[in-house]
Amino acid sequence: MHALAATLDRWNARHPWSHNAAYSWFVVAHARALRRRGGSSVLDVGCGAGLLLTRLGRVLPDAAGVEPDPRMARLAARSGARITAELPAEPVDLVVLVASLHHLDADDALPRLRALVRPGGRLVAIAPTRSTWGDLPREVLSLVANPIVGFVRHPLGTDRAPEHMTAPTVAPTLSHRELRSSARRHLPDARVWPGPFWRSVVVWGAP
């Protein structure tokens, strides 16, 4: 088992891809839905190198990102969007967190983020969560799919991860069940479900 894990680690390092990319279409779809309803602004919290922010800015032109890491913030600034290290004061139509909520204390952050969503707007979070035995079926599926997707995206392999995948990381402390409990405490009627590639999805619509 250890040998298999080591082999998978070497393969995945040779064919790297961002698990967050599997959810980009989903986040952009929410942006398009809000644009059809007259929305124009989006805040990407923890925007990293700004790849998703660039796509969101093509849909909602008033795009801004929050990125505390100086190196990632410089990369994100190339998107042309406003990049800051702090949350803004003005509310927006869409608040997005992709692989950033686990860097924060959810019980502290979610009420602050909720206040940034305009009436009728949405909060969408794609959050890494701590694995538990209950996650085993989707973990197995992700383990099988991960090297396949990596090979399709980078069939020739590479010696180093793309720069946008080198942002500082932390291990998630909340399980899916714990994240769901926190989200439902602070985001009434939020929809929370487990997704592939070690992520949970949170969607909340502001009344």
C-alpha positions as CSV (number, residue, x, y, z in Angstrom):
1,M,0.0,0.0,0.0
2,H,2.9,2.3,0.9
3,A,4.5,1.5,-2.5
4,L,1.3,2.3,-4.4
5,A,0.9,5.6,-2.6
6,A,4.5,6.5,-3.4
7,T,4.0,5.7,-7.0
8,L,0.8,7.8,-7.2
9,D,2.7,10.7,-5.5
10,R,5.4,10.5,-8.1
11,W,2.9,10.3,-11.0
12,N,0.8,13.2,-9.7
13,A,4.0,15.4,-9.2
14,R,4.9,14.6,-12.8
15,H,1.4,15.5,-14.1
16,P,0.2,18.3,-11.8
17,W,-3.1,20.0,-12.0
18,S,-5.1,22.2,-9.7
19,H,-8.1,20.4,-8.1
20,N,-9.8,23.8,-7.9
21,A,-9.9,23.9,-11.7
22,A,-12.5,21.1,-11.6
23,Y,-14.9,23.6,-10.0
24,S,-14.2,26.7,-12.1
25,W,-17.1,26.1,-14.5
26,F,-19.4,25.8,-11.5
27,V,-18.3,29.2,-10.0
28,V,-18.5,30.9,-13.4
29,A,-22.0,29.5,-13.9
30,H,-23.1,31.3,-10.8
31,A,-21.5,34.5,-12.0
32,R,-23.4,34.2,-15.3
33,A,-26.7,33.6,-13.5
34,L,-26.2,36.8,-11.5
35,R,-25.2,38.7,-14.5
36,R,-28.5,37.8,-16.2
37,R,-30.2,39.2,-13.1
38,G,-28.3,42.5,-13.4
39,G,-25.3,41.7,-11.2
40,S,-22.0,43.3,-12.0
41,S,-19.6,42.8,-9.1
42,V,-17.6,39.9,-7.7
43,L,-15.1,39.5,-4.9
44,D,-12.7,36.5,-5.0
45,V,-11.4,35.9,-1.5
46,G,-8.0,34.2,-1.6
47,C,-7.7,34.7,-5.3
48,G,-4.2,33.3,-5.6
49,A,-2.6,34.0,-9.0
50,G,-5.9,35.3,-10.3
51,L,-6.8,32.7,-12.9
52,L,-10.4,32.3,-11.8
53,L,-10.7,36.0,-11.1
54,T,-9.8,36.7,-14.7
55,R,-12.6,34.4,-15.9
56,L,-15.0,35.9,-13.5
57,G,-14.1,39.4,-14.6
58,R,-15.2,38.6,-18.1
59,V,-18.7,37.9,-16.7
60,L,-18.9,40.5,-13.9
61,P,-16.8,43.5,-14.9
62,D,-16.5,44.9,-11.4
63,A,-14.0,42.3,-10.2
64,A,-11.8,42.4,-7.2
65,G,-9.6,39.9,-5.4
66,V,-8.3,39.6,-1.9
67,E,-4.9,37.9,-1.6
68,P,-2.7,38.3,1.5
69,D,0.4,36.6,0.0
70,P,2.5,39.3,-1.8
71,R,3.9,37.0,-4.5
72,M,0.5,35.6,-5.5
73,A,-1.0,39.2,-5.3
74,R,1.6,40.4,-7.8
75,L,0.6,37.5,-10.2
76,A,-3.1,38.3,-9.7
77,A,-2.5,42.0,-10.4
78,R,-1.7,41.0,-14.0
79,S,-5.4,40.2,-14.5
80,G,-6.2,44.0,-14.3
81,A,-8.5,43.5,-11.4
82,R,-8.2,45.3,-8.1
83,I,-6.1,43.2,-5.6
84,T,-6.0,44.0,-1.9
85,A,-4.9,42.2,1.3
86,E,-8.1,43.1,3.2
87,L,-11.8,42.6,2.8
88,P,-13.5,45.7,1.3
89,A,-16.3,47.5,3.0
90,E,-18.7,47.6,0.0
91,P,-21.0,44.7,-0.7
92,V,-20.9,42.8,-4.0
93,D,-23.2,40.5,-6.0
94,L,-20.9,37.4,-5.7
95,V,-18.4,36.4,-3.0
96,V,-16.2,33.5,-4.0
97,L,-13.9,31.4,-1.9
98,V,-12.0,28.6,-3.7
99,A,-9.6,26.7,-1.5
100,S,-9.4,29.7,0.9
101,L,-12.0,29.2,3.5
102,H,-9.9,26.6,5.3
103,H,-7.2,29.3,5.8
104,L,-9.7,31.1,8.0
105,D,-11.8,30.4,11.1
106,A,-15.1,29.5,9.5
107,D,-17.2,30.7,12.5
108,D,-15.5,34.0,12.4
109,A,-15.2,34.5,8.7
110,L,-18.7,33.4,7.5
111,P,-20.6,36.2,9.3
112,R,-18.2,38.8,7.9
113,L,-18.4,37.4,4.4
114,R,-22.2,37.2,4.6
115,A,-22.3,40.9,5.2
116,L,-20.5,41.5,2.0
117,V,-23.2,39.9,-0.2
118,R,-25.8,42.2,-1.6
119,P,-29.5,41.3,-1.3
120,G,-30.2,38.8,-4.0
121,G,-26.5,38.0,-4.4
122,R,-24.6,34.8,-3.6
123,L,-21.7,33.3,-1.7
124,V,-20.0,30.3,-3.3
125,A,-17.2,28.4,-1.5
126,I,-15.2,25.4,-2.7
127,A,-13.5,24.3,0.5
128,P,-11.0,21.6,1.2
129,T,-12.1,19.5,4.2
130,R,-10.5,17.0,6.5
131,S,-11.0,13.4,5.5
132,T,-13.1,11.0,7.6
133,W,-14.1,7.4,7.2
134,G,-17.4,8.6,5.9
135,D,-15.6,10.2,3.0
136,L,-14.0,6.9,1.9
137,P,-16.1,6.3,-1.2
138,R,-15.5,9.7,-2.8
139,E,-11.8,9.6,-1.6
140,V,-11.3,6.4,-3.6
141,L,-13.0,7.9,-6.7
142,S,-10.8,11.0,-6.4
143,L,-7.6,8.9,-6.0
144,V,-8.5,7.0,-9.2
145,A,-9.5,10.0,-11.2
146,N,-6.7,12.3,-10.1
147,P,-3.8,10.8,-12.1
148,I,-6.1,10.3,-15.1
149,V,-7.0,14.0,-15.2
150,G,-3.4,14.9,-14.6
151,F,-2.2,12.9,-17.6
152,V,-5.0,14.3,-19.9
153,R,-4.0,17.8,-18.9
154,H,-0.2,17.3,-19.0
155,P,0.5,14.1,-21.1
156,L,4.2,14.9,-21.5
157,G,4.7,15.6,-17.8
158,T,6.7,18.4,-16.2
159,D,9.5,18.8,-13.8
160,R,7.8,21.6,-11.8
161,A,4.4,22.7,-10.8
162,P,2.9,25.7,-12.5
163,E,3.5,29.0,-10.7
164,H,-0.2,29.4,-9.9
165,M,0.0,26.1,-7.9
166,T,2.7,27.3,-5.6
167,A,0.6,29.5,-3.3
168,P,1.0,28.9,0.5
169,T,-1.1,26.0,1.7
170,V,-2.5,24.7,5.0
171,A,-4.2,21.5,5.9
172,P,-7.9,21.7,6.5
173,T,-9.1,21.2,10.1
174,L,-12.8,20.9,9.5
175,S,-14.5,17.8,8.2
176,H,-17.3,18.0,5.7
177,R,-19.9,17.6,8.5
178,E,-18.2,20.3,10.6
179,L,-18.1,22.7,7.7
180,R,-21.7,22.0,7.0
181,S,-22.7,22.8,10.6
182,S,-20.7,26.0,10.6
183,A,-22.2,27.1,7.3
184,R,-25.8,26.4,8.3
185,R,-25.2,28.3,11.6
186,H,-24.1,31.5,9.8
187,L,-25.7,31.2,6.4
188,P,-29.4,30.4,6.8
189,D,-30.7,27.9,4.1
190,A,-27.2,27.4,2.7
191,R,-26.7,24.3,0.5
192,V,-23.7,22.3,1.4
193,W,-22.6,19.0,-0.2
194,P,-19.4,16.9,-0.6
195,G,-17.7,17.1,-4.0
196,P,-14.8,15.2,-5.7
197,F,-11.1,15.9,-5.3
198,W,-11.2,16.5,-1.5
199,R,-13.5,19.5,-1.6
200,S,-16.9,20.5,-0.2
201,V,-19.3,23.0,-1.8
202,V,-21.2,25.8,-0.1
203,V,-23.8,27.9,-1.9
204,W,-25.8,30.6,-0.1
205,G,-28.2,33.1,-1.6
206,A,-28.7,36.4,0.2
207,P,-32.5,37.1,0.7
